[in-house]
Amino acid sequence: MTATRSHPALRSGRAKITRACTLIAFLLGCGAASAHTEAGAAGSGFTSGFLHPLMGPDHIVAMVAVGMWGAFLGSRATWTLPVIFPVVMAIGGALGVAGVHIPAVETGIALSAVVLGIVVAFAARPPLWVAGVIVGIFAIFHGHAHGTELPESANALSFAAGFVIATGLLHLCGIAFGLLVKWPWGKWAVRGGGAVIAGVGVCFLTGWL
């Protein structure tokens, strides 16, 4: 009997599902599996994923703002928000890899900088779960953008590890700056930083940047 050839569209769909499942596996804590990934694929995927958030100013300002807001809210929020963002972002990345359409992704990314900058500038202090929902919604847009731009040659697990780690480092930068709120002058510095981030977001939203 001759083997039945799969339709190209079917093979493409299966490939997308496989890559999405790999990202979800990373989200569920399968980081140990990356140790068994071939060094070449892991290296290229990780490097590409790590550099991806750092090459987009819109990503950078939003992720720094998450850290700043967490530090401004203090207590559990300091670390809860920076954990929620990359976890939900990985889910958004899986959706992007799978080809699931989310409308106005770029607009959502720009709005994330505007909204997160505003809440820092105005020292907004909502309940932690509300802040978590806000951060999580915007994380979907950022993750989806990363997932749809995943290079075909890159290892999905390594790519996900790279952009999640880079995101965490950007959050840490925001937290470090946000901790200035311990001093009276520092509160104004952090709020001023939020205003700058909101302004940058407006520039992205209107196409000025």
Order of alpha helices (4+ residues) and beta strands (2+ residues): alpha-alpha-alpha-alpha-alpha-alpha-alpha-alpha
